[in-house]
């Protein structure tokens, strides 16, 4: 028996906005698309289709349908709109603007229309509260025995869960009271107020630390015995030993001997050389008399020698006296460093005794100053020994001991400074001991919480298992309510479908709280409000998701789902390309099963619903056309004319994707040789599959990794680097065999995700 021919969809309109006259055929496909330029009347078509279901309109739109739709050019104030299958009107409007009346031809289908009007009515600035007061029931006509059994099981397990929770809470509060007494805890202490048995039943299993409550009780009892006026450690400030090391170094290096004294005389002569030259010239003329003092030369020579000896003896004594003074200073420095070391040990002992009362300091240790003191003392002894060796023999040069005394003094000063800060912390804790007491009490609360868990872990785990069972039952009952019983809860179906679509579009970023009937950002309430949290593109995508979910509110029974006719008017406002592809994918995969389940699958026995897509977005049109959302015979453009509009079929207009895929297929089949455009065509085909089929992945690179890992595709580098953006002449060209292999891999990818496109190419 031959199947009946499919009816052709026909659009008719007169004086509808800018459309003066329209009587044009679409296709006999269940899905059609009409592309229109701005101002050509597309929005008026979608408004007319929405007006076919008057109950779906808000009151202010019901009251002025003719005013909103009839052309200003209509002389008699009348207009009309009709959608036909062949000659049969499946929904029509007779409009009279003068009398503000509407003559409705009862629709054959349930026209579910997405447009700006839908967004304004149902979702504009309402994602915080979408209005969950829904009592609508869908007739399904099935028995509810399974549902009754699940609900009975839920009640029994719910009662057991409540009882176990109550028993644990009573025991927890009893032991919490003992904790408060033992540690004298104020009820207003934050950690104590937050102690609650509910914390063991969070989504993540509880993980206890190893701290023991008794340890903190010992600390607290020890802390209570702190003396009222404790002997606090004093600050130690080391300013150095005051030794002139450079002068000591010079004294040790200086050699005092007759030759060195003579050298001093030479220095004096050189200081007034002309004076002495003149005197020597006079002496040559009269050698019997001194040119400087006119005395007899014999007496002058004798006196000079005596003066020379006196000067030498005096210089030697002065050097020895200086060295003895340095030795005395070093002795004093040795005594000082010993006193510093004694003071340090005394203050360290005070700190160590008091820190035991404060848990925050009990592990702290003052830095050791003893090693620096010993090193300094040893250096001083070696320096003193060098001086003692120099004293009896000033004619030799001596060296300073090895080491850096200044660095040792700086290090010792730093140790004292660090230790003083610890002592200051200790003094602060003594001065404000209530903070330390609170610290111990907070730690005790944490240890109590962990200790209770370890002691009652078995009971807690049983209660958690009951909670998991109840959650599972909740999901099962929700599913049964959709398909069992005489009616199904339409609200539950809306929640389920909207949640599914949010996951599909946004991953884990946004979710839907079915109880509050509100969109959540990362499972949290949007504190700034949805309007300030969501981007315009996210709002548009979310509105589309909610539109699909509201399909359940448009039907009275499961049978009605097959009569839903989707009208989609430009769903891609303000969207980036990833959302555009997600919308297209949703429209292509949208299926409704016989029992009312909305699903998104590529293949299967479930048929696609009727759909009319209206758009002025060329990018969206190309995505829909090139990815088979609507077959080529169902692609049209609304063309404006001076007296009438028409629909122009676009089935002969190929998109770039179609031509590129055709070329890649021909190369893979061996019917064409690759050329300079092949690499870029392959990349475009792969990216189209990514953007259309897996827009949830981060980027095209992630999609390629997904193909290689999940399906063992051997993706050539040709897919990543098409050289379409230029290169150097030295770059190695792609080999022809590599291009052919890459083309074959690309076709395998297309066959995996959109096999229909390859089937069309093979026919």
C-alpha positions in Angstrom: 0.0 0.0 0.0 1.5 3.4 -1.0 2.0 6.0 1.7 -0.1 9.1 1.5 1.8 12.1 0.1 3.0 14.5 2.8 1.2 17.9 2.8 3.0 21.0 1.7 3.2 23.8 4.2 1.8 27.1 2.9 2.0 30.6 4.4 -0.7 33.2 3.6 -0.9 36.8 4.9 -2.5 40.1 4.0 -1.8 43.5 5.6 0.3 41.8 8.3 2.9 44.4 9.3 5.1 45.2 6.3 3.6 42.2 4.4 0.9 43.5 2.1 0.3 40.2 0.5 1.9 36.7 0.8 0.7 33.4 -0.6 3.7 31.0 -0.9 4.6 27.4 -0.4 7.2 26.0 1.9 8.1 22.3 1.6 6.5 19.1 2.6 9.2 18.5 5.2 8.3 18.6 8.9 11.1 21.2 9.4 11.3 24.4 7.4 13.4 27.5 7.8 12.7 31.1 6.6 15.5 33.6 6.3 14.5 37.2 6.2 16.2 40.6 6.1 15.5 43.1 8.9 12.2 44.8 8.4 10.7 42.3 5.9 8.0 41.0 8.3 9.5 37.9 10.0 8.6 39.1 13.5 5.0 39.7 12.5 4.8 36.1 11.3 6.0 34.7 14.6 3.6 37.0 16.5 0.7 35.9 14.4 1.6 32.2 15.1 1.9 32.9 18.8 -1.6 34.6 18.7 -3.1 31.3 17.5 -3.0 30.2 21.1 -4.7 33.1 22.9 -4.4 31.5 26.3 -0.6 31.7 26.1 -0.6 35.5 25.7 -0.5 37.9 28.6 -3.6 40.0 29.1 -2.1 43.2 27.6 -1.3 41.4 24.4 -4.7 39.7 24.2 -6.4 43.1 24.3 -4.7 44.6 21.3 -3.8 41.8 18.9 -5.1 43.6 15.8 -3.3 46.8 16.8 0.0 44.9 17.1 -0.4 43.0 13.8 -2.4 44.9 11.2 -0.5 47.0 8.7 -0.8 50.8 8.9 -1.4 50.7 5.1 -4.7 48.7 5.5 -7.5 51.1 4.4 -10.3 49.2 6.2 -8.2 48.3 9.2 -8.3 44.6 8.4 -5.7 42.0 8.0 -5.3 38.2 8.0 -2.9 35.4 8.6 -3.1 31.7 7.9 -0.9 28.6 8.0 -2.0 25.7 5.7 -1.2 22.1 4.9 -2.1 22.1 1.2 -5.6 23.7 1.2 -6.5 23.0 4.8 -6.0 25.8 7.3 -4.2 24.5 10.4 -4.4 27.9 12.1 -5.6 31.3 11.1 -6.5 34.8 12.2 -9.0 37.3 10.9 -8.0 40.7 12.3 -10.0 44.0 12.5 -8.1 46.9 14.0 -11.1 49.3 13.9 -13.3 47.0 16.0 -10.4 45.4 17.9 -11.7 41.9 17.1 -10.0 38.6 16.2 -11.6 35.8 14.3 -9.7 32.6 15.1 -9.6 29.4 13.0 -9.1 26.7 15.6 -5.4 25.5 15.3 -4.8 21.9 14.3 -1.5 21.9 16.2 -0.2 23.3 19.5 1.9 26.2 18.3 4.7 26.6 20.8 6.4 29.9 19.8 9.9 31.1 20.9 10.3 34.9 20.3 11.1 38.1 22.0 7.5 38.2 23.2 8.0 34.8 24.9 11.2 36.0 26.6 9.5 39.2 27.8 6.5 37.3 29.2 8.2 34.3 30.8 11.9 34.8 31.5 13.0 38.5 31.2 14.9 39.2 34.5 13.1 36.2 36.2 15.8 33.6 36.3 15.9 34.1 40.1 12.3 33.0 40.3 10.7 31.5 37.2 7.4 31.0 38.9 7.2 27.4 40.2 3.6 27.5 41.3 2.6 24.9 38.7 -0.3 22.6 39.3 -0.7 21.3 35.8 -1.1 17.6 35.4 -0.6 15.6 32.2 -2.9 12.6 31.6 -0.9 9.5 31.0 -3.5 6.8 31.8 -1.2 4.2 33.4 -1.5 2.3 36.7 0.4 3.6 39.7 1.3 0.4 41.6 5.0 0.9 41.2 4.7 4.4 42.4 2.8 3.4 45.5 5.4 0.8 46.4 8.3 3.3 46.0 6.5 5.9 48.1 5.8 3.4 50.9 9.5 2.4 50.9 10.4 6.1 51.0 8.2 6.6 54.0 9.7 3.7 55.9 13.2 4.6 55.2 12.5 8.2 55.9 11.1 7.4 59.4 14.2 5.2 60.1 16.5 8.0 58.9 14.7 10.6 61.1 15.0 8.3 64.2 18.7 7.7 63.7 19.4 11.4 63.2 17.5 12.2 66.4 19.4 9.6 68.4 22.7 10.8 67.2 21.8 14.4 67.8 20.8 13.7 71.4 24.1 11.9 72.1 26.1 14.6 70.3 24.5 17.3 72.4 25.1 15.4 75.7 28.8 15.1 75.0 28.9 18.7 73.7 27.6 19.8 77.1 30.5 18.0 78.9 33.0 19.6 76.5 31.6 23.0 77.5 32.0 22.2 81.2 35.5 20.8 80.9 36.9 23.8 79.0 34.7 26.5 80.5 33.5 27.4 77.0 31.3 30.4 76.4 28.2 29.4 74.4 28.9 32.3 72.0 32.3 30.9 70.9 32.0 30.5 67.1 33.6 27.0 66.9 31.3 25.8 69.7 28.1 27.3 68.2 28.9 25.5 64.9 29.1 22.1 66.5 26.2 20.2 65.0 25.7 16.5 64.2 24.4 17.5 60.7 28.0 18.2 59.6 28.6 14.4 59.4 26.0 14.1 56.6 27.3 16.6 54.1 27.7 15.4 50.4 31.4 14.8 51.0 32.1 12.0 53.6 33.6 13.4 56.8 37.3 13.1 57.3 38.6 13.2 60.9 42.1 14.4 62.0 44.2 12.5 64.6 44.1 15.2 67.3 43.0 13.8 70.7 40.7 15.8 72.9 42.7 14.8 76.0 45.8 16.6 74.7 44.0 19.9 74.5 42.5 19.3 78.0 46.0 18.8 79.4 47.0 22.1 77.7 44.0 23.9 79.1 44.6 22.6 82.6 48.3 23.6 82.4 47.2 27.0 81.1 44.9 27.5 84.0 48.0 27.2 86.4 49.8 30.1 84.8 51.2 32.4 87.6 49.4 35.7 88.0 52.7 37.7 87.8 55.1 35.5 85.8 58.8 36.3 85.5 59.0 37.4 81.9 62.2 37.2 79.9 63.9 40.5 79.2 65.2 41.8 75.9 68.8 41.4 75.0 70.3 44.1 72.8 73.9 43.5 71.6 75.5 46.7 70.3 79.0 45.2 69.8 82.3 45.1 71.7 83.6 48.5 70.7 87.0 47.3 69.5 88.9 49.4 66.9 89.9 46.5 64.8 91.4 48.6 62.0 93.7 50.3 64.5 94.7 47.0 66.0 95.4 45.6 62.6 97.7 48.6 61.8 99.5 48.3 65.1 100.2 44.6 64.5 101.5 45.3 61.0 103.7 48.3 61.9 107.5 47.6 62.4 109.3 49.9 64.8 113.2 49.8 64.3 116.1 52.2 63.7 115.6 51.9 60.0 112.0 52.8 60.3 112.8 55.8 62.6 115.4 56.9 59.9 112.6 56.6 57.4 110.7 59.1 59.5 113.5 61.6 59.2 113.5 61.2 55.4 109.8 62.0 55.5 110.6 65.3 57.4 113.3 66.2 54.9 111.1 65.6 51.9 108.5 67.8 53.4 110.8 70.8 52.9 113.3 69.7 50.3 114.4 73.2 49.1 115.4 74.2 52.6 117.7 71.3 53.0 119.2 71.6 49.4 120.1 75.3 50.1 121.7 74.3 53.3 123.8 71.6 51.7 125.0 74.1 49.1 126.3 76.5 51.8 128.0 73.5 53.5 130.0 72.8 50.4 131.4 76.3 50.4 132.2 76.2 54.2 132.4 72.6 55.5 133.6 73.7 59.0 130.3 75.3 60.0 126.7 73.9 60.0 124.6 75.8 57.5 121.5 75.4 59.6 122.7 76.4 63.1 126.3 77.8 62.5 127.7 75.5 65.2 130.9 73.4 65.0 130.3 70.2 63.0 131.7 67.9 65.6 129.2 69.0 68.2 126.4 69.0 65.7 127.1 65.4 64.7 127.3 64.2 68.3 124.0 65.9 69.2 122.2 64.5 66.1 123.2 61.0 67.1 121.9 61.5 70.6 118.7 62.9 69.3 118.3 60.0 66.9 118.7 57.5 69.7 116.3 59.4 71.9 113.6 59.5 69.2 113.9 55.8 68.5 113.6 54.9 72.2 110.6 57.1 72.6 108.8 55.6 69.5 109.3 52.1 70.7 107.8 52.9 74.1 104.8 54.5 72.5 104.0 51.4 70.3 104.3 49.1 73.3 102.0 51.2 75.3 99.4 51.2 72.5 99.6 47.4 72.2 99.1 47.1 75.9 96.0 49.3 75.8 94.6 47.1 73.0 95.3 44.0 75.1 93.4 45.5 78.0 90.4 46.3 75.7 90.4 42.7 74.5 90.3 41.5 78.1 87.3 43.7 78.8 85.6 42.4 75.6 86.1 38.8 76.7 84.5 39.5 80.0 81.6 41.3 78.2 81.0 38.3 75.9 80.9 36.0 78.9 78.3 38.2 80.6 76.2 38.3 77.4 76.2 34.5 77.3 75.2 34.2 80.9 72.3 36.7 80.3 71.2 34.8 77.3 71.0 31.5 79.2 69.0 33.1 81.9 66.5 34.7 79.6 66.2 31.4 77.6 65.4 29.5 80.7 62.6 32.1 81.6 61.2 31.7 78.1 61.3 27.9 78.1 59.4 27.8 81.4 56.6 30.1 80.4 56.1 28.9 76.9 54.7 25.6 78.2 51.5 27.4 79.2 50.8 28.5 75.6 50.2 25.9 72.8 51.0 28.4 70.1 54.5 28.8 71.5 55.2 25.4 73.0 57.0 24.2 69.8 59.0 27.5 69.4 62.7 27.6 70.3 64.9 30.6 70.9 67.9 30.7 68.6 71.2 29.5 70.1 73.6 32.4 70.9 76.2 30.1 72.5 78.0 29.1 69.3 78.5 32.7 68.3 79.7 33.7 71.8 82.2 30.8 71.7 83.5 31.9 68.2 83.8 35.5 69.3 85.6 34.5 72.5 88.0 32.3 70.6 88.8 35.1 68.1 89.5 37.5 71.0 91.9 35.0 72.6 93.8 34.6 69.4 93.9 38.4 68.9 95.2 38.8 72.4 97.9 36.2 71.8 99.0 38.0 68.6 99.5 41.2 70.6 101.5 39.5 73.3 103.7 38.0 70.7 104.3 41.5 69.1 105.1 43.3 72.3 108.8 42.1 72.9 109.7 42.4 69.2 108.4 45.5 67.4 110.7 45.0 64.5 108.5 42.3 62.9 104.9 42.6 61.4 102.1 40.4 62.8 98.7 39.4 61.2 95.2 39.5 62.6 93.6 36.1 63.5 91.6 34.3 60.8 87.9 34.9 60.9 85.5 37.9 60.7 84.7 39.4 64.1 82.4 42.0 62.7 80.3 39.3 60.9 80.1 37.3 64.2 79.0 40.3 66.1 76.3 41.1 63.5 75.1 37.5 63.6 74.9 37.5 67.4 72.9 40.8 67.3 70.5 39.2 64.8 70.0 36.2 67.1 69.1 38.5 70.0 66.7 40.5 67.8 64.9 37.3 66.7 64.7 36.0 70.2 63.4 39.4 71.5 60.5 39.1 69.0 59.6 35.6 70.5 59.8 37.1 74.0 57.5 39.9 72.9 55.0 37.4 71.6 55.1 35.6 74.9 54.6 38.8 76.8 51.7 39.6 74.5 50.1 36.2 75.2 50.6 36.6 79.0 49.1 40.1 78.7 46.0 38.9 76.7 45.8 35.3 77.9 42.1 35.2 76.9 43.0 34.8 73.2 45.2 31.8 74.0 42.4 30.3 76.0 40.1 30.8 73.1 42.6 29.1 70.8 42.7 26.0 73.0 38.9 26.0 73.2 38.6 26.2 69.4 41.1 23.3 69.0 39.2 21.4 71.6 35.9 21.8 69.6 37.6 20.5 66.4 39.0 17.5 68.3 35.6 16.8 69.9 34.0 16.8 66.5 36.6 14.4 65.1 36.5 12.2 68.2 32.7 11.9 68.2 32.9 10.8 64.5 35.5 8.1 65.2 33.6 6.8 68.2 30.3 6.6 66.3 31.5 6.1 62.7 29.4 2.9 62.3 26.1 4.6 63.1 27.0 7.6 61.1 27.8 5.5 58.0 24.4 3.6 58.4 22.6 6.9 58.5 24.5 8.2 55.4 23.5 5.0 53.5 19.9 5.6 54.4 20.2 9.2 53.2 21.6 7.9 49.9 18.8 5.4 49.6 16.3 8.2 50.1 17.9 10.3 47.4 17.8 7.4 45.0 14.1 6.8 45.8 13.4 10.5 45.3 14.8 10.3 41.8 13.0 7.1 41.0 9.7 8.5 42.3 10.2 11.7 40.2 10.7 9.5 37.1 7.6 7.4 37.9 5.5 10.4 38.4 6.3 11.4 34.9 5.1 8.1 33.4 3.0 6.3 35.9 -0.3 7.0 37.6 -3.4 8.5 35.9 -1.6 11.8 35.6 2.0 13.0 35.6 3.4 16.1 37.3 4.1 18.7 34.5 6.2 20.7 36.9 8.5 17.8 37.5 8.9 17.3 33.8 9.8 21.0 33.3 12.4 20.8 36.0 13.9 17.6 34.5 14.1 19.0 30.9 15.3 22.4 31.9 18.1 20.9 34.1 19.1 18.6 31.3 19.4 21.5 28.8 21.3 23.6 31.3 23.9 20.8 31.7 24.0 20.4 27.9 24.6 24.1 27.3 26.6 25.2 30.4 28.1 22.1 31.9 28.5 22.6 35.7 28.4 26.4 35.5 24.6 26.8 35.9 22.0 24.4 37.4 18.3 24.5 38.2 16.9 24.3 41.7 13.6 22.6 41.1 12.3 23.3 44.6 13.0 27.0 44.5 12.3 27.0 40.7 15.4 29.2 40.3 18.6 29.1 38.3 21.8 28.6 40.4 25.3 29.6 39.6 27.7 26.8 40.6 24.8 25.4 42.8 24.7 28.7 44.7 22.1 31.5 44.6 23.1 34.4 42.4 23.6 37.0 45.1 23.9 39.9 42.6 20.8 38.7 40.8 20.5 37.0 37.5 20.4 40.2 35.6 23.9 41.3 36.8 25.3 37.7 36.8 24.4 36.4 33.4 25.7 37.8 30.1 23.2 38.7 27.4 24.2 35.6 25.4 23.7 33.4 28.5 20.3 34.9 29.1 19.3 34.2 25.5 20.6 30.6 25.6 18.9 30.0 29.0 15.6 31.5 27.7 15.7 29.0 24.8 16.3 26.1 27.2 13.4 27.2 29.4 11.2 27.5 26.2 11.9 23.8 25.3 11.2 22.8 29.0 7.9 24.6 29.0 6.7 22.3 26.2 5.3 20.1 29.1 3.0 22.9 30.1 1.4 23.1 26.6 0.0 19.6 26.5 -2.9 18.0 28.3 -2.0 14.4 27.7 0.9 12.3 26.4 -0.9 12.1 23.0 -0.6 15.9 22.7 3.1 15.8 22.4 2.9 14.6 18.9 0.8 17.7 18.0 3.4 20.3 19.2 4.5 22.6 16.4 7.6 24.5 17.3 8.0 28.0 16.0 11.6 29.3 16.6 12.1 33.0 15.9 15.8 34.0 16.1 17.0 32.2 19.2 20.6 33.4 18.8 20.5 37.1 19.9 23.8 38.3 21.5 25.3 34.8 21.3 28.8 33.7 20.6 29.4 31.0 18.0 29.6 28.1 20.6 26.0 28.9 21.8 24.9 29.2 18.2 26.1 25.7 17.5 24.6 24.4 20.7 21.2 25.9 19.7 21.5 24.3 16.2 22.5 20.9 17.7 19.6 21.1 20.1 17.1 21.7 17.2 18.6 18.9 15.2 18.6 16.3 18.0 15.3 17.3 19.6 13.0 14.3 20.0 9.8 13.6 22.0 8.9 10.1 22.9 5.4 8.6 23.0 5.3 9.0 26.8 6.3 12.6 26.7 10.0 12.4 27.4 12.0 15.1 25.7 15.4 13.9 24.7 18.3 14.9 22.4 19.6 12.1 20.3 20.9 11.9 16.7 19.3 8.6 15.6 16.5 6.4 16.8 12.9 5.4 16.1 11.5 8.6 17.7 10.6 11.1 15.1 11.5 14.8 15.1 8.7 17.3 15.9 7.3 19.8 13.4 9.3 23.0 13.3 9.4 26.3 11.6 12.5 28.4 12.1 12.6 32.1 11.4 15.8 34.1 11.4 17.6 37.1 10.0 21.0 35.9 11.3 23.1 34.8 8.3 25.6 32.9 10.5 22.8 30.9 12.2 21.2 30.3 8.9 24.5 28.9 7.5 25.0 26.7 10.6 21.5 25.3 10.3 21.8 24.7 6.6 25.3 23.2 6.5 24.7 20.8 9.4 21.4 19.3 8.2 19.2 20.8 10.9 16.8 21.5 8.0 17.0 19.7 4.7 17.9 21.9 1.7 14.4 21.6 0.3 13.1 23.3 3.5 15.3 26.4 3.3 13.6 29.6 2.1 14.1 33.3 2.1 11.3 35.8 2.7 11.6 38.3 -0.2 10.0 41.8 0.0 8.2 43.2 -3.0 6.4 46.5 -3.5 3.0 44.9 -3.6 3.6 41.4 -2.3 6.1 39.2 -0.5 7.3 35.8 -1.7 9.3 32.8 -0.5 12.5 31.9 -2.5 13.7 28.3 -2.1 17.4 28.2 -1.2 18.1 24.5 -1.9 20.5 25.3 -4.7 22.6 27.7 -2.6 25.5 25.8 -1.1 27.2 26.9 2.1 31.1 26.9 2.3 30.9 23.8 4.6 28.9 21.8 2.0 31.4 22.6 -0.8 34.4 21.9 1.5 32.9 18.6 2.6 32.2 17.6 -1.0 35.8 18.2 -1.9 37.2 16.3 1.0 34.8 13.4 0.3 35.9 13.3 -3.4 39.6 13.2 -2.3 39.0 10.5 0.2 37.2 8.4 -2.4 40.0 8.9 -4.9 37.9 10.9 -7.3 39.9 14.1 -7.0 43.5 15.0 -6.4 44.3 17.3 -3.4 45.4 20.8 -4.0 46.4 23.9 -2.0 42.9 24.3 -0.6 42.6 20.7 0.7 44.3 21.2 4.1 42.1 24.2 5.0 39.0 22.3 3.8 39.8 19.3 6.0 40.4 21.6 9.0 37.1 23.4 8.4 35.2 20.1 8.2 36.7 18.9 11.5 36.0 22.2 13.2 32.4 22.1 12.0 32.0 18.7 13.6 33.5 20.0 16.8 31.4 23.2 17.0 28.2 21.4 16.0 28.5 18.1 17.7 30.7 18.7 20.8 30.6 22.4 21.6 31.0 21.5 25.3 34.6 20.8 24.7 37.0 23.7 25.3 38.4 24.1 21.7 39.1 22.3 18.5 42.3 20.9 19.9 40.4 19.3 22.7 38.0 17.8 20.1 40.9 16.3 18.2 42.3 14.8 21.5 38.8 13.4 22.1 38.8 11.7 18.7 42.2 10.2 19.1 41.6 9.0 22.7 38.0 7.9 22.4 37.8 6.5 18.9 41.4 5.8 18.0 41.4 8.2 15.0 44.9 8.8 13.7 44.6 12.6 13.2 47.2 14.0 10.9 49.0 17.2 11.7 47.4 18.4 8.5 44.2 18.9 10.5 45.9 21.3 12.8 48.1 23.3 10.4 46.4 24.1 7.2 48.9 26.8 6.2 45.9 28.9 5.2 47.3 31.9 6.9 50.6 32.1 5.1 54.0 30.6 5.6 57.6 30.7 4.4 58.8 29.3 1.1 61.2 27.1 3.2 58.2 25.4 4.9 58.0 21.8 3.8 54.9 21.2 1.7 52.2 18.7 2.6 52.7 15.4 0.9 49.9 14.3 -1.3 49.5 10.9 0.4 49.3 12.7 3.8 46.5 14.9 2.4 44.6 11.9 1.2 45.0 10.0 4.5 43.9 13.1 6.4 40.8 13.5 4.1 39.9 9.8 4.8 40.2 10.5 8.6 38.0 13.6 8.3 35.3 11.6 6.5 35.4 9.0 9.2 34.8 11.7 11.8 31.8 13.0 9.8 30.4 9.5 9.5 30.7 9.0 13.3 28.8 12.2 14.2 26.6 13.1 11.2 26.3 10.0 9.0 23.4 11.5 7.0 25.7 14.1 5.3 27.9 11.3 4.0 24.8 9.3 2.9 23.7 12.3 0.9 27.1 12.5 -0.8 27.1 8.8 -1.8 23.7 9.0 -3.5 
